[in-house]
């Protein structure tokens, strides 16, 4: 963290695939952790389609499922343990959003963050316009049966979030949630992200921060 702060002294939030609660990140003093969960079958199929369309070559779908087995549970607690994963969501995550209720989740999350100036408007990216592969998987009985079997714990975890954690967050927000979501969705019309600013950030990360970090790691700093 001290090394990162040299390059990003005004940073208020970090995100990434490696920010897992059972890693050293989860032990950073004062860290506020949050996450989103997604309906597991849809998430698995979507991941396969994305990797295929971007040339990542995930291979045969059934082989792909082996590495995706209960992925959301394992990402939370490093093992296929439903109760342990739910305990992480309940006790360590200050907020748990639902991808299926993305706009509403963002509204609740912003209040949890507590920064009125936080920009949560977004532009959809990585959205496939070709649903052929998705339909092929969904129409294959073996694929769907294997997908449901491979995500059994994830499905149970997702259902507990839907039935227990998320409703509590909705209730805590208050009666204005529906109208606030409507106003937010209206604000998204015609919104575009600042791509130029993003490219500058990418350049700083890839050309300055990462090389320095790799050098420091090699030297044991």
Secondary structure as a PSIPRED ss2 file (coil, helix, strand):
# PSIPRED VFORMAT (PSIPRED V4.0)

   1 X C   1.000  0.000  0.000
   2 X H   0.000  1.000  0.000
   3 X H   0.000  1.000  0.000
   4 X H   0.000  1.000  0.000
   5 X H   0.000  1.000  0.000
   6 X H   0.000  1.000  0.000
   7 X H   0.000  1.000  0.000
   8 X C   1.000  0.000  0.000
   9 X C   1.000  0.000  0.000
  10 X C   1.000  0.000  0.000
  11 X C   1.000  0.000  0.000
  12 X C   1.000  0.000  0.000
  13 X C   1.000  0.000  0.000
  14 X C   1.000  0.000  0.000
  15 X C   1.000  0.000  0.000
  16 X C   1.000  0.000  0.000
  17 X C   1.000  0.000  0.000
  18 X C   1.000  0.000  0.000
  19 X C   1.000  0.000  0.000
  20 X C   1.000  0.000  0.000
  21 X C   1.000  0.000  0.000
  22 X C   1.000  0.000  0.000
  23 X C   1.000  0.000  0.000
  24 X H   0.000  1.000  0.000
  25 X H   0.000  1.000  0.000
  26 X H   0.000  1.000  0.000
  27 X H   0.000  1.000  0.000
  28 X C   1.000  0.000  0.000
  29 X C   1.000  0.000  0.000
  30 X C   1.000  0.000  0.000
  31 X C   1.000  0.000  0.000
  32 X C   1.000  0.000  0.000
  33 X E   0.000  0.000  1.000
  34 X E   0.000  0.000  1.000
  35 X E   0.000  0.000  1.000
  36 X E   0.000  0.000  1.000
  37 X E   0.000  0.000  1.000
  38 X C   1.000  0.000  0.000
  39 X C   1.000  0.000  0.000
  40 X H   0.000  1.000  0.000
  41 X H   0.000  1.000  0.000
  42 X H   0.000  1.000  0.000
  43 X H   0.000  1.000  0.000
  44 X H   0.000  1.000  0.000
  45 X H   0.000  1.000  0.000
  46 X H   0.000  1.000  0.000
  47 X H   0.000  1.000  0.000
  48 X H   0.000  1.000  0.000
  49 X H   0.000  1.000  0.000
  50 X H   0.000  1.000  0.000
  51 X H   0.000  1.000  0.000
  52 X H   0.000  1.000  0.000
  53 X H   0.000  1.000  0.000
  54 X C   1.000  0.000  0.000
  55 X C   1.000  0.000  0.000
  56 X C   1.000  0.000  0.000
  57 X C   1.000  0.000  0.000
  58 X C   1.000  0.000  0.000
  59 X C   1.000  0.000  0.000
  60 X C   1.000  0.000  0.000
  61 X H   0.000  1.000  0.000
  62 X H   0.000  1.000  0.000
  63 X H   0.000  1.000  0.000
  64 X H   0.000  1.000  0.000
  65 X H   0.000  1.000  0.000
  66 X H   0.000  1.000  0.000
  67 X H   0.000  1.000  0.000
  68 X H   0.000  1.000  0.000
  69 X C   1.000  0.000  0.000
  70 X C   1.000  0.000  0.000
  71 X H   0.000  1.000  0.000
  72 X H   0.000  1.000  0.000
  73 X H   0.000  1.000  0.000
  74 X H   0.000  1.000  0.000
  75 X H   0.000  1.000  0.000
  76 X H   0.000  1.000  0.000
  77 X H   0.000  1.000  0.000
  78 X C   1.000  0.000  0.000
  79 X C   1.000  0.000  0.000
  80 X C   1.000  0.000  0.000
  81 X C   1.000  0.000  0.000
  82 X H   0.000  1.000  0.000
  83 X H   0.000  1.000  0.000
  84 X H   0.000  1.000  0.000
  85 X H   0.000  1.000  0.000
  86 X H   0.000  1.000  0.000
  87 X H   0.000  1.000  0.000
  88 X H   0.000  1.000  0.000
  89 X H   0.000  1.000  0.000
  90 X H   0.000  1.000  0.000
  91 X H   0.000  1.000  0.000
  92 X C   1.000  0.000  0.000
  93 X E   0.000  0.000  1.000
  94 X E   0.000  0.000  1.000
  95 X E   0.000  0.000  1.000
  96 X E   0.000  0.000  1.000
  97 X E   0.000  0.000  1.000
  98 X E   0.000  0.000  1.000
  99 X H   0.000  1.000  0.000
 100 X H   0.000  1.000  0.000
 101 X H   0.000  1.000  0.000
 102 X H   0.000  1.000  0.000
 103 X H   0.000  1.000  0.000
 104 X H   0.000  1.000  0.000
 105 X H   0.000  1.000  0.000
 106 X H   0.000  1.000  0.000
 107 X H   0.000  1.000  0.000
 108 X H   0.000  1.000  0.000
 109 X H   0.000  1.000  0.000
 110 X H   0.000  1.000  0.000
 111 X H   0.000  1.000  0.000
 112 X H   0.000  1.000  0.000
 113 X H   0.000  1.000  0.000
 114 X C   1.000  0.000  0.000
 115 X C   1.000  0.000  0.000
 116 X C   1.000  0.000  0.000
 117 X C   1.000  0.000  0.000
 118 X C   1.000  0.000  0.000
 119 X C   1.000  0.000  0.000
 120 X C   1.000  0.000  0.000
 121 X C   1.000  0.000  0.000
 122 X C   1.000  0.000  0.000
 123 X C   1.000  0.000  0.000
 124 X C   1.000  0.000  0.000
 125 X C   1.000  0.000  0.000
 126 X C   1.000  0.000  0.000
 127 X C   1.000  0.000  0.000
 128 X C   1.000  0.000  0.000
 129 X C   1.000  0.000  0.000
 130 X C   1.000  0.000  0.000
 131 X C   1.000  0.000  0.000
 132 X H   0.000  1.000  0.000
 133 X H   0.000  1.000  0.000
 134 X H   0.000  1.000  0.000
 135 X H   0.000  1.000  0.000
 136 X H   0.000  1.000  0.000
 137 X H   0.000  1.000  0.000
 138 X H   0.000  1.000  0.000
 139 X C   1.000  0.000  0.000
 140 X C   1.000  0.000  0.000
 141 X H   0.000  1.000  0.000
 142 X H   0.000  1.000  0.000
 143 X H   0.000  1.000  0.000
 144 X H   0.000  1.000  0.000
 145 X H   0.000  1.000  0.000
 146 X H   0.000  1.000  0.000
 147 X H   0.000  1.000  0.000
 148 X H   0.000  1.000  0.000
 149 X H   0.000  1.000  0.000
 150 X H   0.000  1.000  0.000
 151 X C   1.000  0.000  0.000
 152 X H   0.000  1.000  0.000
 153 X H   0.000  1.000  0.000
 154 X H   0.000  1.000  0.000
 155 X H   0.000  1.000  0.000
 156 X H   0.000  1.000  0.000
 157 X H   0.000  1.000  0.000
 158 X H   0.000  1.000  0.000
 159 X H   0.000  1.000  0.000
 160 X H   0.000  1.000  0.000
 161 X H   0.000  1.000  0.000
 162 X H   0.000  1.000  0.000
 163 X H   0.000  1.000  0.000
 164 X H   0.000  1.000  0.000
 165 X H   0.000  1.000  0.000
 166 X H   0.000  1.000  0.000
 167 X H   0.000  1.000  0.000
 168 X H   0.000  1.000  0.000
 169 X H   0.000  1.000  0.000
 170 X H   0.000  1.000  0.000
 171 X H   0.000  1.000  0.000
 172 X H   0.000  1.000  0.000
 173 X H   0.000  1.000  0.000
 174 X C   1.000  0.000  0.000
 175 X C   1.000  0.000  0.000
 176 X C   1.000  0.000  0.000
 177 X H   0.000  1.000  0.000
 178 X H   0.000  1.000  0.000
 179 X H   0.000  1.000  0.000
 180 X H   0.000  1.000  0.000
 181 X H   0.000  1.000  0.000
 182 X H   0.000  1.000  0.000
 183 X H   0.000  1.000  0.000
 184 X H   0.000  1.000  0.000
 185 X H   0.000  1.000  0.000
 186 X H   0.000  1.000  0.000
 187 X H   0.000  1.000  0.000
 188 X C   1.000  0.000  0.000
 189 X C   1.000  0.000  0.000
 190 X C   1.000  0.000  0.000
 191 X C   1.000  0.000  0.000
 192 X C   1.000  0.000  0.000
 193 X C   1.000  0.000  0.000
 194 X C   1.000  0.000  0.000
 195 X H   0.000  1.000  0.000
 196 X H   0.000  1.000  0.000
 197 X H   0.000  1.000  0.000
 198 X H   0.000  1.000  0.000
 199 X H   0.000  1.000  0.000
 200 X H   0.000  1.000  0.000
 201 X H   0.000  1.000  0.000
 202 X H   0.000  1.000  0.000
 203 X H   0.000  1.000  0.000
 204 X H   0.000  1.000  0.000
 205 X H   0.000  1.000  0.000
 206 X H   0.000  1.000  0.000
 207 X H   0.000  1.000  0.000
 208 X H   0.000  1.000  0.000
 209 X H   0.000  1.000  0.000
 210 X H   0.000  1.000  0.000
 211 X H   0.000  1.000  0.000
 212 X H   0.000  1.000  0.000
 213 X H   0.000  1.000  0.000
 214 X H   0.000  1.000  0.000
 215 X H   0.000  1.000  0.000
 216 X H   0.000  1.000  0.000
 217 X H   0.000  1.000  0.000
 218 X H   0.000  1.000  0.000
 219 X C   1.000  0.000  0.000
 220 X C   1.000  0.000  0.000
 221 X C   1.000  0.000  0.000
